[in-house]
Amino acid sequence: MSRRVRQKCSNSEEKDQTNVSLETLDSGCLNSATAFGVDWTTLPDDTVIQLFSILNYRDRASLASTCRVFRLLGFLPCLWESLDLRSHKFDTASAISLSSRCKNLRRLKFHAAGCADAIVSLQARALREISGDFCRDISDAALSVIAARHEKLESIHLGPDACERISSDAIKALANCCPRLSRLWMSGVREVNGDAINALAKHCSQLKDVGFMESDKIDEAALGNLSSVKFLSVAGTRNLKWGSVVQVWGRLPNLVGLDVSRTDVNLSAVTRFLSSFPNLKVLFTLNCPVFEGEVDGNTMTNQKGRILFSFLCDMLKGVASLFTDNSENVNDVFQYWRRLKNRDKNLDEIVFWIEWVLSHSLLRIAENNQKEFDDFWLMQGAALLLSLLQSSQEEVQERAATAVATFVVIDDENATVDCLRAEAILRGDGICLLLNLARSCQEGLQSEAAKAIANLSIDSKVAKAVAKNGGINILADLAKSMNRLVAEEAAGGLWNLSVGDEHKCAIAEAGGIKALVDLILKWPSSTDGLLERATGALANLGADEKCSMEVAAAGGVHALVMLAQTCNSEGVQEQAARALANLAAHGDSNSNNAAIGQEAGALEALVQLTYSQNEGVRQEAAGALWNLSFDDKNREAISAAGGVEALVALAQSSLSASQGLQERAAGALWGLSVSETNSIAIGRQGGIAPLIALACSDIEDVHETAAGALWNLAFYRDNALCIIQDDGVQPLIHLCSSSTSKMARFMAALALVYMFDGRIDAAVPVGPSPSSQGCSKTPNVDGVGRMALKHVDEFVISFYDPQTFYVAAASLAPTALAQIAEAIRIPEAGHLRCSGAEIDRFVRMLRDPSSTLRSCSAFALLQFTMPGGRHAMHHSGLLQNAGAPRVLRAAAAAATAPIQAKIFAKIVLRNLEHHQELSS
């Protein structure tokens, strides 16, 4: 099964977001709020408020709409101090509907694209903190308006995507409008000039934490004027002159923490930072190639009370050096610090900043995914991420979870993870930590934790741990979320967990199948990431027979057909077709195959998907049609929907395509060719030539499937002539003689005996075939036939063991015959189903003067009637109706017949007796 992993990406398009309007709060109220005999309106107010406080705002709104009491309590300002709108459409209309509740709003998280007017429309004049993701489109004007309307802002964080349209002018506006600003972090501002920085120094006297990351140009001299700053990050900045930096920043009286990660800082500057800055306690130099190339790891040691964060240092040990007690002896110094009862306020501030910067840096390193960081991740990076997952800062936890989801991935396209990294998280109890975050009421944490669980679950050991610790139930619940990002990542987790057979039933028992089907029915076709994951999970689950029935019972057939018909995403189309193929793969054991054919437009949609520009879509659509063609009604309906023409064209175009597409194109034609009408139509449409070409493939699955299709087609005289004319005899002879697949050899032999059992005259003029472009050929059918039957005879003789056969012929003991039957049995042949006309033809061959035809037909009937074969009883009934027992007894007693033909005939008679006893 295919599977995907996901790294964090931008999905800010409005069409992919749900509307945030809370009009339900203004709708009518219920007269009572009772359930199971309990009147919930009698709960104490403080209990109800506590209940409201742990809900996301959407669930809070839903609960408030249930009764008048809850509505009044749901409007309390204390419940509307924080909003996270990152996964929702946030426009002016939505903001106006929320504005009456936002007078006391303090913290706001949002996707920045196009939302400046909406933030203003919230009328949240008391807003203290804003945090925006995906800020590429936010402009100077937008940021200036936000600043002008929210003069009480204390913290602004815009990133991690680059703020490409923000310039120094907007930073000056922030400084002029927001004098209370204490934290300012911005990513990717192209230039931060001296005027902007001096404006911050002049107007924002409380500014303590500044981060200008990934900038092209910063005025380092002006930064020296930010006398109030305690923490400064210029990570990823490219223009700094380190000699000047050391001189200017050394005058910052309050500088405690400095982050120069991902820059070209050198050893000399780092040494001077540590020795010349009197109050500096923390210096980040992560992923600084110049510094790392110049330094000898043994020479850089942390001084007591000062920490150097570098790949060359033990970072946890460095944090421990901040403390005066015996904290160096603990494994997780961050956890040790969190448990301290009497904590120093200044030290707390430093450690909080360390967590903040470290989470940013580790996420950036994970996103770069460079091979040289393997040792770092295994030696201390994974342990740092595990510690950050337990931070009291929600943003730090989110970034740590995102970093975990990202750093384990080696190849996103091929769903490959680094098992050593994944198992490092597993050993550190990271699965339990992530599952706890997934249980959080904060949707941002839920989505990032679910993403990490999903990616880690590609590793089989981690998948077992996720299932053991209740992760399947958690993901199934999250898949029901009204938050698209949460539901999407949860569906991805179920997709990866459903790859192995061991977790499929557990997903079904947890309600995962119903949740996945509901996702498809609930979310619009534009939410392609979510729908691809949901359909991928259903495709995996559909491979299990019991689960496939549950998918159908939950409305999965309708949902998947709807996607195949209406969704334009190739990823969704591919997974929907694969899911339908797996649902239809269980044959007669359930009714899914017929149900898909009866769903309006299903077969037409799959036929159309075979024309897709995407190879994966074409492959899965052909696979679905192959499986569906095993149903008689579906087979004819596929043909009526243009399936023959589509699949012949697909086979012709697949000759230079992947093995999977070639196999499925040939397989779908094989399935359709069971019908006489379809078989003749395939020949007339030019389907024989590409099948001959596929029969020449070195890939066993491809040439075996092509041989099966040619066997069916060769039953009809015109097709047999076309195979001869298109030079198909030699490839079939080659398969019959040389293939490593017994099934391919067997079906090639049957195709050859169909072609040369006497229906075609020895030398007959053959008109142009659909692929011969008008060129008539007159092959020597008799000579070609003799050569072909010689190889068929050699194929049959290859199953002949003289000693065993002569012993069986002499004794006729049932045990001897049974021993031969099991020795020569081709297990896969038990899945082949012959029509009455084909069985009659094999019976006629038993009377043919040719010993080769008699031996081959007896061998074929033996394979078709072996006990345990899927269609053995069907074939036995056809043989009884055709009077085969009398012919078989004559063949077994014929003095001139080869001994193998006699033994084969006796075994077939034994098989018929066995099936007759069972039926009686």
Secondary structure, DSSP 8 states (H G I E B T S, - for coil): -------------GGGSEE---GGGGS---S--EETTEEGGGS-HHHHHHHHHTS-HHHHHHHHTS-HHHHHHHT-GGGGSEEE-TTEE--HHHHHHHHTT-TT--EEEEE-TT-HHHHHHTT-TT--EEEEE--TT--HHHHHHHHHH-TT--EEEE-SS--TT--HHHHHHHHHH-TT--EEEEE--SEE-HHHHHHHHHH-TT--EEEEES-SEE-HHHHTT-TT-SEEE-TT-----HHHHHHHHTT-TT--EEE-TTS---HHHHHHHHHH-TT--EEE-TT-HHHHHH--GGG----TT-EEESTTS-HHHHHHTTSSSSGGGSS-HHHHHHT-SS--HHHHHHHHHHHHHHHHHHHHHHHHT-GGGHHHIIIIIHHHHHHHTT-S-HHHHHHHHHHHHHHTEEETTTTEE-HHHHHHHHHTTHHHHHHHHHTSS-HHHHHHHHHHHHHHTTSHHHHHHHHHTTHHHHHHHHTT-SSHHHHHHHHHHHHHHTTSGGGHHHHHHTTHHHHHHHHHHHS-TT-HHHHHHHHHHHHHHHTSHHHHHHHHHTTHHHHHHHHHHH---HHHHHHHHHHHHHHGGGGGGSSHHHHHHHSTTHHHHHHHHTT-S-HHHHHHHHHHHHHHTTSHHHHHHHHHTTHHHHHHHHHHHGGGS-HHHHHHHHHHHHHHTTSHHHHHHHHHTT-HHHHHHHHT-S-HHHHHHHHHHHHHHTTSHHHHHHHHHTT-HHHHHHHHHH-S-HHHHHHHHHHHHHHTSSSS-SS--B---TTTTT--B---HHHHHHHHHHHHHHHHHTT--HHHHHHHHHH--HHHHHHHHHHH--GGGGG----HHHHHHHHHHTTSS-HHHHHHHHHHHHHHH-TT-TTHHHHHHHHHHTTHHHHHHHHHH-TTS-HHHHHHHHHHHHHHHHHHHHH-
